[in-house]
Each structure stands twice: as structure tokens, then as C-alpha cells.
Amino acid sequence: MIHAKNIHKFYDKLEVLKGVDLHIKKGEIVSIVGASGAGKTTLLQILGTLDKPDHNADSSLTINGRDILELQNVQNKSSKQERNFKIITWTGSIYIILLAVYLLFFRTKIFDDTLRLVASISLFLPIISMLFYYNRYFKKKSKQDKVLSDFRNLNLGFIFQFHQLLPEFTALENVCIPAHIAGKKPSETEKEAVKLLTYLGLSHRINHKPSELSGGEQQRVAVARALINKPDVIFADEPSGNLDTHSAENLHQLFFQLRDEFGQTFVIVTHNEELANMADRKLVMVDGQISN
């Protein structure tokens, strides 16, 4: 399901991940533990395509057979185009300034008509070319950015320590958001969202907003949102870190129920020893590497 090889990550001169190798099977629940600063969240973000590893010749990352580094390479090309975009923007700005000077100059001076025509064309043509490039750039950039975001939205689900629910929307509306982004039919999406919320014991809370829910209920809505597109993998970063003991225990049991019911793979970063020990495998990170 998930294969990672020789994953490195630097922040300036600090090496956070030092050649991590990882293999997670389909339907497996894996916990990742370690001291603060060991690289747990950075690894989770890279596995979840929210961040990119630093380039290394023999690094690889595949999820469900899809080459993630290749998808991210498309975005790297987009970054190069963005640099070109800035260069052309500066060049265009200079031409516009020259054009303004030209127009001001011709208001006070008399030139031969032929010379005036040549000067006009030489100044206006680069501006027309720049506008044409802008049109192509924005269309291509939009398409490139969409490749990775579509993969993430349809194949991966995320649960964070803080629920990240939109306060102005109801529980049902929050759960539906990823499916709406994926372009799924509203009627089918709402039906699936109601089904998930009912399964999670929230049928009586469907039309309540986040501020009207308890912490445990808010996190269960976040779980339903993560499941709405039927992703292959759920990434959870300290999912019970903001909950009381009782709510945390319920959430932990829920992960195993969901795995048995829907067959998803779970990768969970946690400081909670109880949850870590419940997992099929516990990976311990020490100083940017998996030690066991």
C-alpha cells in the first residue's frame, strides 16, 4: 500500500528526516511515536503528499501503486514556470514604463509618421506577447496543480489534532466538502454523509454546527469528513491529543472498527501510548530515523 525509500528532508541546514524507509500493508494500522522533534509529523506530511521530500537519486514514494514523487515533479515544473512568470512580469513592467514615456514624449514632439509607426509596434508587440504568455501560464499551472490535489482528495483522508471544521457549516455540510470538491453528485454525497454520521453515532447532530458539538463529537465529524471519498489511507496526526480520556478511548476504538468495516489503512502519529500499543505495528522515530 505505502512504500517509502530513503526519504530525506532538510529545513535550511537542519536535517529532519535522514533516509527513512517504510512499508505499510493494506488494511494495516500503524502508529508512529517518538520524542518531539524526532520527525514524526514531517514524515506524516510527506507520506500524505502535504509536503515534498528533498531530491535524492534513489528516493521513492508510492501509495497504492502511484508514484507520488512523479506527481510532485509535475508541481516542481510548475514552480520553474512560476519563476519564468516573474521574469516576464518584470520585463513587461519595464515595457509599460517605456510605453508611458513614449506616449508622453509624442504628445510634445513631432516625428515622422513611419518612425512613429515602427516605435509603436516595437513597444506594443512585447505587451501582446506577455498577455498571451499569461493566458497559457495560468491554464497550464491550474492543470498541473490539480493532478496532485485530485489524487490527495480521492485517495487520502486526514484527521488532525484540532478538527478543522468550518464553523459556519453544519456537521453534514462539513462532511460533504471533500466530495463536492471531487465533483460528486450532491444527492449521493449527502446520502453517504448521513450514512457515515449515523454510523459514528451522530444522527441526532447532523444539522448542528461545530460550536454546538462536544470535542469528541467534533472529532467524529472530522473522521466522517476524512471517510466521505472512501480513501485508501487515513493519516492522523495526534487525533486524540485534544480530547478527554473517555472521548480519546472511544476514538481509538473507532479506528479499529472503521478498519474492520471499510478496510482502510491507518497511519497515526501519536504521543498516546495506549493508542500506539493498540496498533498492528508501532514505529519508533529517533533523530529523523525509524529505529525499529
PyMOL commands that set and color helices and strands:
alter all, ss='L'
color gray80, all
select helices_A, chain A and resi 40-47+68-108+113-155+171-181+186-199+203-205+210-212+215-227+245-262+273-278
alter helices_A, ss='H'
color red, helices_A
select strands_A, chain A and resi 2-11+14-24+29-34+60-63+66-67+156-160+233-237+265-269+281-286+289-290
alter strands_A, ss='S'
color yellow, strands_A
deselect
rebuild
show_as cartoon
